[in-house]
């Protein structure tokens, strides 16, 4: 996964971006930059009532099933 095989049949439209980044080829790391992105936080704050309603109404059966097991 970190080093694609030479005979792999995949197509990289923009090339392999990791090719020249030796430090990033050492392992798989979680990209948490989106936590600090103001647009994600702003959108979440606007959509929070919808998320809350969705959790309370759509997933109610799942929550009831898991807690009453």
PDB file of N, H, CA, C and O in Angstrom:
ATOM      1  N   UNK A   1       0.818  -1.188   0.000  1.00  0.00           N
ATOM      2  CA  UNK A   1       0.000   0.000   0.000  1.00  0.00           C
ATOM      3  C   UNK A   1       0.864   1.255   0.000  1.00  0.00           C
ATOM      4  O   UNK A   1       0.525   2.244  -0.649  1.00  0.00           O
ATOM      5  N   UNK A   2       1.969   1.217   0.720  1.00  0.00           N
ATOM      6  H   UNK A   2       2.244   0.413   1.247  1.00  0.00           H
ATOM      7  CA  UNK A   2       2.844   2.381   0.755  1.00  0.00           C
ATOM      8  C   UNK A   2       3.740   2.464  -0.478  1.00  0.00           C
ATOM      9  O   UNK A   2       4.163   3.548  -0.882  1.00  0.00           O
ATOM     10  N   UNK A   3       4.018   1.324  -1.059  1.00  0.00           N
ATOM     11  H   UNK A   3       3.675   0.443  -0.731  1.00  0.00           H
ATOM     12  CA  UNK A   3       4.858   1.283  -2.253  1.00  0.00           C
ATOM     13  C   UNK A   3       4.128   0.476  -3.323  1.00  0.00           C
ATOM     14  O   UNK A   3       4.186  -0.754  -3.305  1.00  0.00           O
ATOM     15  N   UNK A   4       3.444   1.138  -4.252  1.00  0.00           N
ATOM     16  H   UNK A   4       3.396   2.137  -4.266  1.00  0.00           H
ATOM     17  CA  UNK A   4       2.716   0.395  -5.284  1.00  0.00           C
ATOM     18  C   UNK A   4       3.665  -0.483  -6.099  1.00  0.00           C
ATOM     19  O   UNK A   4       4.797  -0.096  -6.387  1.00  0.00           O
ATOM     20  N   UNK A   5       3.194  -1.643  -6.457  1.00  0.00           N
ATOM     21  H   UNK A   5       2.275  -1.958  -6.223  1.00  0.00           H
ATOM     22  CA  UNK A   5       4.009  -2.579  -7.234  1.00  0.00           C
ATOM     23  C   UNK A   5       4.302  -2.003  -8.608  1.00  0.00           C
ATOM     24  O   UNK A   5       3.506  -1.238  -9.153  1.00  0.00           O
ATOM     25  N   UNK A   6       5.431  -2.368  -9.157  1.00  0.00           N
ATOM     26  H   UNK A   6       6.077  -2.989  -8.714  1.00  0.00           H
ATOM     27  CA  UNK A   6       5.835  -1.871 -10.470  1.00  0.00           C
ATOM     28  C   UNK A   6       4.856  -2.306 -11.556  1.00  0.00           C
ATOM     29  O   UNK A   6       4.573  -1.541 -12.478  1.00  0.00           O
ATOM     30  N   UNK A   7       4.348  -3.511 -11.456  1.00  0.00           N
ATOM     31  H   UNK A   7       4.578  -4.133 -10.707  1.00  0.00           H
ATOM     32  CA  UNK A   7       3.461  -4.027 -12.498  1.00  0.00           C
ATOM     33  C   UNK A   7       1.976  -3.845 -12.154  1.00  0.00           C
ATOM     34  O   UNK A   7       1.120  -4.515 -12.730  1.00  0.00           O
ATOM     35  N   UNK A   8       1.678  -2.956 -11.234  1.00  0.00           N
ATOM     36  H   UNK A   8       2.374  -2.411 -10.766  1.00  0.00           H
ATOM     37  CA  UNK A   8       0.294  -2.707 -10.847  1.00  0.00           C
ATOM     38  C   UNK A   8      -0.455  -2.089 -12.012  1.00  0.00           C
ATOM     39  O   UNK A   8       0.108  -1.300 -12.770  1.00  0.00           O
ATOM     40  N   UNK A   9      -1.732  -2.449 -12.156  1.00  0.00           N
ATOM     41  H   UNK A   9      -2.189  -3.091 -11.540  1.00  0.00           H
ATOM     42  CA  UNK A   9      -2.506  -1.977 -13.291  1.00  0.00           C
ATOM     43  C   UNK A   9      -3.346  -0.753 -12.962  1.00  0.00           C
ATOM     44  O   UNK A   9      -4.242  -0.406 -13.731  1.00  0.00           O
ATOM     45  N   UNK A  10      -3.083  -0.092 -11.845  1.00  0.00           N
ATOM     46  H   UNK A  10      -2.354  -0.375 -11.221  1.00  0.00           H
ATOM     47  CA  UNK A  10      -3.825   1.104 -11.459  1.00  0.00           C
ATOM     48  C   UNK A  10      -3.312   2.305 -12.232  1.00  0.00           C
ATOM     49  O   UNK A  10      -2.177   2.310 -12.708  1.00  0.00           O
ATOM     50  N   UNK A  11      -4.148   3.316 -12.353  1.00  0.00           N
ATOM     51  H   UNK A  11      -5.070   3.312 -11.966  1.00  0.00           H
ATOM     52  CA  UNK A  11      -3.767   4.538 -13.048  1.00  0.00           C
ATOM     53  C   UNK A  11      -3.831   5.703 -12.061  1.00  0.00           C
ATOM     54  O   UNK A  11      -4.872   5.958 -11.455  1.00  0.00           O
ATOM     55  N   UNK A  12      -2.738   6.386 -11.912  1.00  0.00           N
ATOM     56  H   UNK A  12      -1.893   6.179 -12.405  1.00  0.00           H
ATOM     57  CA  UNK A  12      -2.684   7.553 -11.034  1.00  0.00           C
ATOM     58  C   UNK A  12      -2.776   8.796 -11.905  1.00  0.00           C
ATOM     59  O   UNK A  12      -1.827   9.125 -12.616  1.00  0.00           O
ATOM     60  N   UNK A  13      -3.901   9.484 -11.857  1.00  0.00           N
ATOM     61  H   UNK A  13      -4.673   9.216 -11.279  1.00  0.00           H
ATOM     62  CA  UNK A  13      -4.127  10.637 -12.732  1.00  0.00           C
ATOM     63  C   UNK A  13      -3.122  11.753 -12.472  1.00  0.00           C
ATOM     64  O   UNK A  13      -2.665  12.407 -13.409  1.00  0.00           O
ATOM     65  N   UNK A  14      -2.779  11.972 -11.216  1.00  0.00           N
ATOM     66  H   UNK A  14      -3.150  11.441 -10.455  1.00  0.00           H
ATOM     67  CA  UNK A  14      -1.847  13.053 -10.887  1.00  0.00           C
ATOM     68  C   UNK A  14      -0.471  12.507 -10.528  1.00  0.00           C
ATOM     69  O   UNK A  14       0.379  13.254 -10.042  1.00  0.00           O
ATOM     70  N   UNK A  15      -0.241  11.254 -10.751  1.00  0.00           N
ATOM     71  H   UNK A  15      -0.931  10.647 -11.145  1.00  0.00           H
ATOM     72  CA  UNK A  15       1.029  10.655 -10.364  1.00  0.00           C
ATOM     73  C   UNK A  15       0.998  10.216  -8.911  1.00  0.00           C
ATOM     74  O   UNK A  15       0.022  10.465  -8.204  1.00  0.00           O
ATOM     75  N   UNK A  16       2.040   9.579  -8.475  1.00  0.00           N
ATOM     76  H   UNK A  16       2.833   9.376  -9.050  1.00  0.00           H
ATOM     77  CA  UNK A  16       2.135   9.121  -7.096  1.00  0.00           C
ATOM     78  C   UNK A  16       2.720  10.264  -6.259  1.00  0.00           C
ATOM     79  O   UNK A  16       3.924  10.516  -6.300  1.00  0.00           O
ATOM     80  N   UNK A  17       1.867  10.948  -5.504  1.00  0.00           N
ATOM     81  H   UNK A  17       0.888  10.743  -5.470  1.00  0.00           H
ATOM     82  CA  UNK A  17       2.314  12.108  -4.721  1.00  0.00           C
ATOM     83  C   UNK A  17       3.294  11.735  -3.623  1.00  0.00           C
ATOM     84  O   UNK A  17       4.064  12.585  -3.176  1.00  0.00           O
ATOM     85  N   UNK A  18       3.286  10.500  -3.183  1.00  0.00           N
ATOM     86  H   UNK A  18       2.660   9.810  -3.546  1.00  0.00           H
ATOM     87  CA  UNK A  18       4.163  10.068  -2.101  1.00  0.00           C
ATOM     88  C   UNK A  18       5.566   9.720  -2.605  1.00  0.00           C
ATOM     89  O   UNK A  18       6.470   9.487  -1.803  1.00  0.00           O
ATOM     90  N   UNK A  19       5.747   9.683  -3.890  1.00  0.00           N
ATOM     91  H   UNK A  19       5.012   9.872  -4.541  1.00  0.00           H
ATOM     92  CA  UNK A  19       6.989   9.215  -4.483  1.00  0.00           C
ATOM     93  C   UNK A  19       8.216   9.940  -3.951  1.00  0.00           C
ATOM     94  O   UNK A  19       9.249   9.312  -3.717  1.00  0.00           O
ATOM     95  N   UNK A  20       8.122  11.238  -3.759  1.00  0.00           N
ATOM     96  H   UNK A  20       7.284  11.749  -3.949  1.00  0.00           H
ATOM     97  CA  UNK A  20       9.279  12.029  -3.330  1.00  0.00           C
ATOM     98  C   UNK A  20       9.256  12.388  -1.854  1.00  0.00           C
ATOM     99  O   UNK A  20      10.071  13.198  -1.411  1.00  0.00           O
ATOM    100  N   UNK A  21       8.356  11.815  -1.088  1.00  0.00           N
ATOM    101  H   UNK A  21       7.694  11.157  -1.447  1.00  0.00           H
ATOM    102  CA  UNK A  21       8.235  12.131   0.332  1.00  0.00           C
ATOM    103  C   UNK A  21       8.642  10.908   1.153  1.00  0.00           C
ATOM    104  O   UNK A  21       7.796  10.144   1.616  1.00  0.00           O
ATOM    105  N   UNK A  22       9.928  10.745   1.319  1.00  0.00           N
ATOM    106  H   UNK A  22      10.615  11.366   0.943  1.00  0.00           H
ATOM    107  CA  UNK A  22      10.458   9.556   2.001  1.00  0.00           C
ATOM    108  C   UNK A  22       9.915   9.416   3.418  1.00  0.00           C
ATOM    109  O   UNK A  22       9.630   8.303   3.860  1.00  0.00           O
ATOM    110  N   UNK A  23       9.766  10.541   4.145  1.00  0.00           N
ATOM    111  H   UNK A  23       9.998  11.445   3.786  1.00  0.00           H
ATOM    112  CA  UNK A  23       9.303  10.460   5.532  1.00  0.00           C
ATOM    113  C   UNK A  23       7.866   9.945   5.621  1.00  0.00           C
ATOM    114  O   UNK A  23       7.515   9.285   6.600  1.00  0.00           O
ATOM    115  N   UNK A  24       7.038  10.228   4.633  1.00  0.00           N
ATOM    116  H   UNK A  24       7.323  10.764   3.839  1.00  0.00           H
ATOM    117  CA  UNK A  24       5.649   9.790   4.667  1.00  0.00           C
ATOM    118  C   UNK A  24       5.482   8.365   4.175  1.00  0.00           C
ATOM    119  O   UNK A  24       4.422   7.770   4.371  1.00  0.00           O
ATOM    120  N   UNK A  25       6.492   7.807   3.548  1.00  0.00           N
ATOM    121  H   UNK A  25       7.353   8.290   3.389  1.00  0.00           H
ATOM    122  CA  UNK A  25       6.408   6.433   3.086  1.00  0.00           C
ATOM    123  C   UNK A  25       6.781   5.447   4.186  1.00  0.00           C
ATOM    124  O   UNK A  25       6.805   4.241   3.941  1.00  0.00           O
ATOM    125  N   UNK A  26       7.068   5.925   5.378  1.00  0.00           N
ATOM    126  H   UNK A  26       7.048   6.905   5.577  1.00  0.00           H
ATOM    127  CA  UNK A  26       7.482   5.059   6.475  1.00  0.00           C
ATOM    128  C   UNK A  26       6.306   4.370   7.149  1.00  0.00           C
ATOM    129  O   UNK A  26       6.495   3.357   7.822  1.00  0.00           O
ATOM    130  N   UNK A  27       5.108   4.891   6.984  1.00  0.00           N
ATOM    131  H   UNK A  27       4.955   5.713   6.437  1.00  0.00           H
ATOM    132  CA  UNK A  27       3.953   4.289   7.634  1.00  0.00           C
ATOM    133  C   UNK A  27       2.664   4.924   7.148  1.00  0.00           C
ATOM    134  O   UNK A  27       2.674   5.805   6.289  1.00  0.00           O
ATOM    135  N   UNK A  28       1.559   4.467   7.707  1.00  0.00           N
ATOM    136  H   UNK A  28       1.551   3.751   8.405  1.00  0.00           H
ATOM    137  CA  UNK A  28       0.251   5.015   7.379  1.00  0.00           C
ATOM    138  C   UNK A  28      -0.165   5.905   8.540  1.00  0.00           C
ATOM    139  O   UNK A  28      -0.167   5.474   9.693  1.00  0.00           O
ATOM    140  N   UNK A  29      -0.514   7.140   8.232  1.00  0.00           N
ATOM    141  H   UNK A  29      -0.512   7.491   7.296  1.00  0.00           H
ATOM    142  CA  UNK A  29      -0.843   8.114   9.260  1.00  0.00           C
ATOM    143  C   UNK A  29      -2.226   8.692   9.011  1.00  0.00           C
ATOM    144  O   UNK A  29      -2.634   8.874   7.864  1.00  0.00           O
ATOM    145  N   UNK A  30      -2.938   8.976  10.077  1.00  0.00           N
ATOM    146  H   UNK A  30      -2.607   8.828  11.009  1.00  0.00           H
ATOM    147  CA  UNK A  30      -4.257   9.579   9.990  1.00  0.00           C
ATOM    148  C   UNK A  30      -4.107  11.060   9.675  1.00  0.00           C
ATOM    149  O   UNK A  30      -3.322  11.756  10.320  1.00  0.00           O
ATOM    150  N   UNK A  31      -4.846  11.541   8.698  1.00  0.00           N
ATOM    151  H   UNK A  31      -5.483  10.976   8.174  1.00  0.00           H
ATOM    152  CA  UNK A  31      -4.803  12.948   8.317  1.00  0.00           C
ATOM    153  C   UNK A  31      -5.884  13.696   9.089  1.00  0.00           C
ATOM    154  O   UNK A  31      -7.066  13.608   8.755  1.00  0.00           O
ATOM    155  N   UNK A  32      -5.481  14.423  10.112  1.00  0.00           N
ATOM    156  H   UNK A  32      -4.521  14.495  10.383  1.00  0.00           H
ATOM    157  CA  UNK A  32      -6.453  15.119  10.952  1.00  0.00           C
ATOM    158  C   UNK A  32      -6.526  16.615  10.657  1.00  0.00           C
ATOM    159  O   UNK A  32      -7.004  17.386  11.489  1.00  0.00           O
ATOM    160  N   UNK A  33      -6.064  17.026   9.497  1.00  0.00           N
ATOM    161  H   UNK A  33      -5.675  16.399   8.821  1.00  0.00           H
ATOM    162  CA  UNK A  33      -6.124  18.453   9.160  1.00  0.00           C
ATOM    163  C   UNK A  33      -7.551  18.970   9.099  1.00  0.00           C
ATOM    164  O   UNK A  33      -7.785  20.153   9.346  1.00  0.00           O
ATOM    165  N   UNK A  34      -8.509  18.114   8.777  1.00  0.00           N
ATOM    166  H   UNK A  34      -8.320  17.153   8.576  1.00  0.00           H
ATOM    167  CA  UNK A  34      -9.882  18.567   8.648  1.00  0.00           C
ATOM    168  C   UNK A  34     -10.477  18.982   9.990  1.00  0.00           C
ATOM    169  O   UNK A  34     -11.463  19.717  10.016  1.00  0.00           O
ATOM    170  N   UNK A  35      -9.900  18.528  11.109  1.00  0.00           N
ATOM    171  H   UNK A  35      -9.099  17.931  11.088  1.00  0.00           H
ATOM    172  CA  UNK A  35     -10.376  18.958  12.423  1.00  0.00           C
ATOM    173  C   UNK A  35     -10.199  20.464  12.614  1.00  0.00           C
ATOM    174  O   UNK A  35     -11.011  21.114  13.271  1.00  0.00           O
ATOM    175  N   UNK A  36      -9.146  21.001  12.043  1.00  0.00           N
ATOM    176  H   UNK A  36      -8.486  20.473  11.509  1.00  0.00           H
ATOM    177  CA  UNK A  36      -8.827  22.413  12.235  1.00  0.00           C
ATOM    178  C   UNK A  36      -9.385  23.313  11.137  1.00  0.00           C
ATOM    179  O   UNK A  36      -9.238  24.533  11.204  1.00  0.00           O
ATOM    180  N   UNK A  37     -10.017  22.730  10.139  1.00  0.00           N
ATOM    181  H   UNK A  37     -10.136  21.739  10.084  1.00  0.00           H
ATOM    182  CA  UNK A  37     -10.550  23.504   9.023  1.00  0.00           C
ATOM    183  C   UNK A  37     -11.791  24.261   9.478  1.00  0.00           C
ATOM    184  O   UNK A  37     -12.767  23.648   9.912  1.00  0.00           O
ATOM    185  N   UNK A  38     -11.763  25.573   9.385  1.00  0.00           N
ATOM    186  H   UNK A  38     -10.971  26.071   9.033  1.00  0.00           H
ATOM    187  CA  UNK A  38     -12.872  26.395   9.890  1.00  0.00           C
ATOM    188  C   UNK A  38     -14.154  26.109   9.133  1.00  0.00           C
ATOM    189  O   UNK A  38     -15.232  26.180   9.723  1.00  0.00           O
ATOM    190  N   UNK A  39     -14.078  25.786   7.846  1.00  0.00           N
ATOM    191  H   UNK A  39     -13.202  25.728   7.367  1.00  0.00           H
ATOM    192  CA  UNK A  39     -15.300  25.563   7.079  1.00  0.00           C
ATOM    193  C   UNK A  39     -16.034  24.304   7.548  1.00  0.00           C
ATOM    194  O   UNK A  39     -17.265  24.265   7.540  1.00  0.00           O
ATOM    195  N   UNK A  40     -15.290  23.284   7.951  1.00  0.00           N
ATOM    196  H   UNK A  40     -14.291  23.315   7.957  1.00  0.00           H
ATOM    197  CA  UNK A  40     -15.921  22.061   8.463  1.00  0.00           C
ATOM    198  C   UNK A  40     -16.612  22.362   9.786  1.00  0.00           C
ATOM    199  O   UNK A  40     -17.752  21.947   9.999  1.00  0.00           O
ATOM    200  N   UNK A  41     -15.938  23.074  10.668  1.00  0.00           N
ATOM    201  H   UNK A  41     -15.013  23.411  10.495  1.00  0.00           H
ATOM    202  CA  UNK A  41     -16.529  23.416  11.965  1.00  0.00           C
ATOM    203  C   UNK A  41     -17.728  24.331  11.813  1.00  0.00           C
ATOM    204  O   UNK A  41     -18.721  24.185  12.525  1.00  0.00           O
ATOM    205  N   UNK A  42     -17.638  25.280  10.881  1.00  0.00           N
ATOM    206  H   UNK A  42     -16.830  25.399  10.303  1.00  0.00           H
ATOM    207  CA  UNK A  42     -18.749  26.199  10.650  1.00  0.00           C
ATOM    208  C   UNK A  42     -19.959  25.436  10.105  1.00  0.00           C
ATOM    209  O   UNK A  42     -21.084  25.649  10.557  1.00  0.00           O
ATOM    210  N   UNK A  43     -19.729  24.556   9.141  1.00  0.00           N
ATOM    211  H   UNK A  43     -18.815  24.383   8.774  1.00  0.00           H
ATOM    212  CA  UNK A  43     -20.826  23.779   8.568  1.00  0.00           C
ATOM    213  C   UNK A  43     -21.464  22.892   9.633  1.00  0.00           C
ATOM    214  O   UNK A  43     -22.687  22.765   9.688  1.00  0.00           O
ATOM    215  N   UNK A  44     -20.634  22.278  10.481  1.00  0.00           N
ATOM    216  H   UNK A  44     -19.640  22.382  10.436  1.00  0.00           H
ATOM    217  CA  UNK A  44     -21.178  21.424  11.542  1.00  0.00           C
ATOM    218  C   UNK A  44     -22.046  22.239  12.495  1.00  0.00           C
ATOM    219  O   UNK A  44     -23.107  21.782  12.921  1.00  0.00           O
ATOM    220  N   UNK A  45     -21.587  23.460  12.832  1.00  0.00           N
ATOM    221  H   UNK A  45     -20.725  23.831  12.486  1.00  0.00           H
ATOM    222  CA  UNK A  45     -22.374  24.273  13.762  1.00  0.00           C
ATOM    223  C   UNK A  45     -23.727  24.646  13.159  1.00  0.00           C
ATOM    224  O   UNK A  45     -24.720  24.741  13.880  1.00  0.00           O
ATOM    225  N   UNK A  46     -23.773  24.858  11.849  1.00  0.00           N
ATOM    226  H   UNK A  46     -22.967  24.781  11.263  1.00  0.00           H
ATOM    227  CA  UNK A  46     -25.054  25.177  11.206  1.00  0.00           C
ATOM    228  C   UNK A  46     -25.956  23.952  11.091  1.00  0.00           C
ATOM    229  O   UNK A  46     -27.179  24.057  11.193  1.00  0.00           O
ATOM    230  N   UNK A  47     -25.350  22.808  10.882  1.00  0.00           N
ATOM    231  H   UNK A  47     -24.357  22.722  10.799  1.00  0.00           H
ATOM    232  CA  UNK A  47     -26.119  21.587  10.660  1.00  0.00           C
ATOM    233  C   UNK A  47     -26.351  20.775  11.932  1.00  0.00           C
ATOM    234  O   UNK A  47     -26.980  19.718  11.879  1.00  0.00           O
ATOM    235  N   UNK A  48     -25.861  21.244  13.060  1.00  0.00           N
ATOM    236  H   UNK A  48     -25.350  22.103  13.104  1.00  0.00           H
ATOM    237  CA  UNK A  48     -25.981  20.486  14.307  1.00  0.00           C
ATOM    238  C   UNK A  48     -27.429  20.102  14.639  1.00  0.00           C
ATOM    239  O   UNK A  48     -27.667  18.961  15.035  1.00  0.00           O
ATOM    240  N   UNK A  49     -28.404  21.008  14.495  1.00  0.00           N
ATOM    241  H   UNK A  49     -28.211  21.935  14.173  1.00  0.00           H
ATOM    242  CA  UNK A  49     -29.787  20.599  14.800  1.00  0.00           C
ATOM    243  C   UNK A  49     -30.260  19.435  13.927  1.00  0.00           C
ATOM    244  O   UNK A  49     -31.017  18.584  14.393  1.00  0.00           O
ATOM    245  N   UNK A  50     -29.827  19.391  12.688  1.00  0.00           N
ATOM    246  H   UNK A  50     -29.212  20.082  12.310  1.00  0.00           H
ATOM    247  CA  UNK A  50     -30.217  18.292  11.803  1.00  0.00           C
ATOM    248  C   UNK A  50     -29.543  16.999  12.250  1.00  0.00           C
ATOM    249  O   UNK A  50     -30.177  15.945  12.276  1.00  0.00           O
ATOM    250  N   UNK A  51     -28.261  17.075  12.601  1.00  0.00           N
ATOM    251  H   UNK A  51     -27.746  17.931  12.580  1.00  0.00           H
ATOM    252  CA  UNK A  51     -27.554  15.891  13.087  1.00  0.00           C
ATOM    253  C   UNK A  51     -28.208  15.354  14.354  1.00  0.00           C
ATOM    254  O   UNK A  51     -28.378  14.145  14.511  1.00  0.00           O
ATOM    255  N   UNK A  52     -28.572  16.260  15.252  1.00  0.00           N
ATOM    256  H   UNK A  52     -28.433  17.242  15.124  1.00  0.00           H
ATOM    257  CA  UNK A  52     -29.191  15.863  16.514  1.00  0.00           C
ATOM    258  C   UNK A  52     -30.548  15.191  16.263  1.00  0.00           C
ATOM    259  O   UNK A  52     -30.841  14.142  16.837  1.00  0.00           O
ATOM    260  N   UNK A  53     -31.370  15.801  15.404  1.00  0.00           N
ATOM    261  H   UNK A  53     -31.133  16.653  14.938  1.00  0.00           H
ATOM    262  CA  UNK A  53     -32.664  15.220  15.068  1.00  0.00           C
ATOM    263  C   UNK A  53     -32.471  13.845  14.440  1.00  0.00           C
ATOM    264  O   UNK A  53     -33.185  12.898  14.769  1.00  0.00           O
ATOM    265  N   UNK A  54     -31.508  13.743  13.543  1.00  0.00           N
ATOM    266  H   UNK A  54     -30.928  14.512  13.276  1.00  0.00           H
ATOM    267  CA  UNK A  54     -31.226  12.478  12.861  1.00  0.00           C
ATOM    268  C   UNK A  54     -30.837  11.400  13.872  1.00  0.00           C
ATOM    269  O   UNK A  54     -31.303  10.265  13.782  1.00  0.00           O
ATOM    270  N   UNK A  55     -29.993  11.752  14.820  1.00  0.00           N
ATOM    271  H   UNK A  55     -29.614  12.674  14.893  1.00  0.00           H
ATOM    272  CA  UNK A  55     -29.566  10.795  15.831  1.00  0.00           C
ATOM    273  C   UNK A  55     -30.741  10.342  16.694  1.00  0.00           C
ATOM    274  O   UNK A  55     -30.861   9.159  17.014  1.00  0.00           O
ATOM    275  N   UNK A  56     -31.603  11.279  17.069  1.00  0.00           N
ATOM    276  H   UNK A  56     -31.506  12.240  16.809  1.00  0.00           H
ATOM    277  CA  UNK A  56     -32.718  10.958  17.960  1.00  0.00           C
ATOM    278  C   UNK A  56     -33.831  10.186  17.261  1.00  0.00           C
ATOM    279  O   UNK A  56     -34.488   9.353  17.887  1.00  0.00           O
ATOM    280  N   UNK A  57     -34.051  10.447  15.990  1.00  0.00           N
ATOM    281  H   UNK A  57     -33.518  11.123  15.482  1.00  0.00           H
ATOM    282  CA  UNK A  57     -35.197   9.852  15.303  1.00  0.00           C
ATOM    283  C   UNK A  57     -34.845   8.717  14.355  1.00  0.00           C
ATOM    284  O   UNK A  57     -35.538   7.699  14.331  1.00  0.00           O
ATOM    285  N   UNK A  58     -33.820   8.866  13.600  1.00  0.00           N
ATOM    286  H   UNK A  58     -33.258   9.693  13.620  1.00  0.00           H
ATOM    287  CA  UNK A  58     -33.488   7.851  12.608  1.00  0.00           C
ATOM    288  C   UNK A  58     -32.811   6.652  13.247  1.00  0.00           C
ATOM    289  O   UNK A  58     -33.118   5.510  12.905  1.00  0.00           O
ATOM    290  N   UNK A  59     -31.889   6.902  14.174  1.00  0.00           N
ATOM    291  H   UNK A  59     -31.640   7.830  14.451  1.00  0.00           H
ATOM    292  CA  UNK A  59     -31.141   5.815  14.786  1.00  0.00           C
ATOM    293  C   UNK A  59     -31.726   5.356  16.116  1.00  0.00           C
ATOM    294  O   UNK A  59     -31.063   4.641  16.868  1.00  0.00           O
ATOM    295  N   UNK A  60     -32.943   5.752  16.412  1.00  0.00           N
ATOM    296  H   UNK A  60     -33.481   6.333  15.801  1.00  0.00           H
ATOM    297  CA  UNK A  60     -33.575   5.412  17.679  1.00  0.00           C
ATOM    298  C   UNK A  60     -33.678   3.904  17.875  1.00  0.00           C
ATOM    299  O   UNK A  60     -33.375   3.402  18.957  1.00  0.00           O
ATOM    300  N   UNK A  61     -34.099   3.182  16.851  1.00  0.00           N
ATOM    301  H   UNK A  61     -34.345   3.590  15.973  1.00  0.00           H
ATOM    302  CA  UNK A  61     -34.249   1.723  16.970  1.00  0.00           C
ATOM    303  C   UNK A  61     -32.916   1.052  17.256  1.00  0.00           C
ATOM    304  O   UNK A  61     -32.848   0.127  18.065  1.00  0.00           O
ATOM    305  N   UNK A  62     -31.882   1.498  16.617  1.00  0.00           N
ATOM    306  H   UNK A  62     -31.936   2.250  15.960  1.00  0.00           H
ATOM    307  CA  UNK A  62     -30.558   0.920  16.838  1.00  0.00           C
ATOM    308  C   UNK A  62     -30.092   1.184  18.257  1.00  0.00           C
ATOM    309  O   UNK A  62     -29.586   0.283  18.925  1.00  0.00           O
ATOM    310  N   UNK A  63     -30.258   2.401  18.718  1.00  0.00           N
ATOM    311  H   UNK A  63     -30.669   3.133  18.176  1.00  0.00           H
ATOM    312  CA  UNK A  63     -29.843   2.757  20.068  1.00  0.00           C
ATOM    313  C   UNK A  63     -30.631   1.965  21.100  1.00  0.00           C
ATOM    314  O   UNK A  63     -30.056   1.454  22.062  1.00  0.00           O
ATOM    315  N   UNK A  64     -31.953   1.857  20.908  1.00  0.00           N
ATOM    316  H   UNK A  64     -32.420   2.271  20.127  1.00  0.00           H
ATOM    317  CA  UNK A  64     -32.786   1.088  21.837  1.00  0.00           C
ATOM    318  C   UNK A  64     -32.367  -0.376  21.861  1.00  0.00           C
ATOM    319  O   UNK A  64     -32.320  -0.997  22.923  1.00  0.00           O
ATOM    320  N   UNK A  65     -32.064  -0.922  20.690  1.00  0.00           N
ATOM    321  H   UNK A  65     -32.102  -0.417  19.828  1.00  0.00           H
ATOM    322  CA  UNK A  65     -31.662  -2.327  20.614  1.00  0.00           C
ATOM    323  C   UNK A  65     -30.347  -2.568  21.341  1.00  0.00           C
ATOM    324  O   UNK A  65     -30.215  -3.553  22.067  1.00  0.00           O
ATOM    325  N   UNK A  66     -29.379  -1.690  21.158  1.00  0.00           N
ATOM    326  H   UNK A  66     -29.486  -0.889  20.568  1.00  0.00           H
ATOM    327  CA  UNK A  66     -28.071  -1.881  21.772  1.00  0.00           C
ATOM    328  C   UNK A  66     -28.120  -1.727  23.286  1.00  0.00           C
ATOM    329  O   UNK A  66     -27.438  -2.460  24.002  1.00  0.00           O
ATOM    330  N   UNK A  67     -28.915  -0.785  23.783  1.00  0.00           N
ATOM    331  H   UNK A  67     -29.469  -0.190  23.202  1.00  0.00           H
ATOM    332  CA  UNK A  67     -28.950  -0.533  25.225  1.00  0.00           C
ATOM    333  C   UNK A  67     -29.840  -1.502  25.967  1.00  0.00           C
ATOM    334  O   UNK A  67     -29.647  -1.720  27.163  1.00  0.00           O
ATOM    335  N   UNK A  68     -30.817  -2.092  25.287  1.00  0.00           N
ATOM    336  H   UNK A  68     -30.974  -1.914  24.316  1.00  0.00           H
ATOM    337  CA  UNK A  68     -31.763  -3.000  25.950  1.00  0.00           C
ATOM    338  C   UNK A  68     -31.428  -4.462  25.701  1.00  0.00           C
ATOM    339  O   UNK A  68     -32.287  -5.324  25.885  1.00  0.00           O
ATOM    340  N   UNK A  69     -30.264  -4.748  25.307  1.00  0.00           N
ATOM    341  H   UNK A  69     -29.566  -4.048  25.157  1.00  0.00           H
ATOM    342  CA  UNK A  69     -29.864  -6.114  24.991  1.00  0.00           C
ATOM    343  C   UNK A  69     -29.631  -6.926  26.238  1.00  0.00           C
ATOM    344  O   UNK A  69     -29.286  -8.105  26.152  1.00  0.00           O
TER     345      UNK A  69
END
